[in-house]
Structure formats: structure tokens, C-alpha cells
Amino acid sequence: MHVISRRKLLEAGLRYPDASARLDVWYRVAKKATWQSLADVRKTFSSADLVGSCTVFNIRGNEYRLITWIHYQRQKIFIRYVLTHSQYDKEDWKGDCTNH
């Protein structure tokens, strides 16, 4: 998968140093993946969820959320947000996950 863009993950790692290593692991796994569906994603990241048009990953258990758009046919993952659990719960991000 082509992850767009790693810079957002690196910036999130600077904002949330305790998530940095886990974000890096997620990136390294995702860039080697050839996922064709959410079912494929869940074989690697069992807690991944589809919320509207976004795929949401748990980072560091329940502490952070990585919100992405995945285009399986194009093999691209677009990083939308890396949020703390409390930021995620406010649901301000959900508008980006409707009908993409």
C-alpha cells in the first residue's frame, strides 16, 4: 500500500511521543500490505473499524486513533487524523468520513 503521507504520522509522533513507535510499526506494516478489503486489514489489525468511508485503527490500545481513507483498488491509504481518544470521542472528524 502507498501511505499518503508518512509526514502526518511523523508529526503525530512528535505531538504524541508515547505513540511514535506504534505509529512507525503501523506504517511499516501498512506499506508492505496488499489489502483488498476491510477483512484483509483485520487479519493484520483486528480492531480496525469502518466508520462511514474511513478506516479507524487503534494505536497504543485505546489511547489514540488513526483515521484513514483506504482505496483498495489503487492500493493507497490516506492519513486523515491521529487523535487522542478524547479528541476522537468529540467526533469532529466524522464529517470527513461521509461519502468519500
Helices and strands as residue ranges (DSSP letters): E 2-4, H 6-15, G 17-19, H 20-32, H 38-44, E 49-51, E 54-59, E 64-71, E 76-84, H 85-89, G 92-97
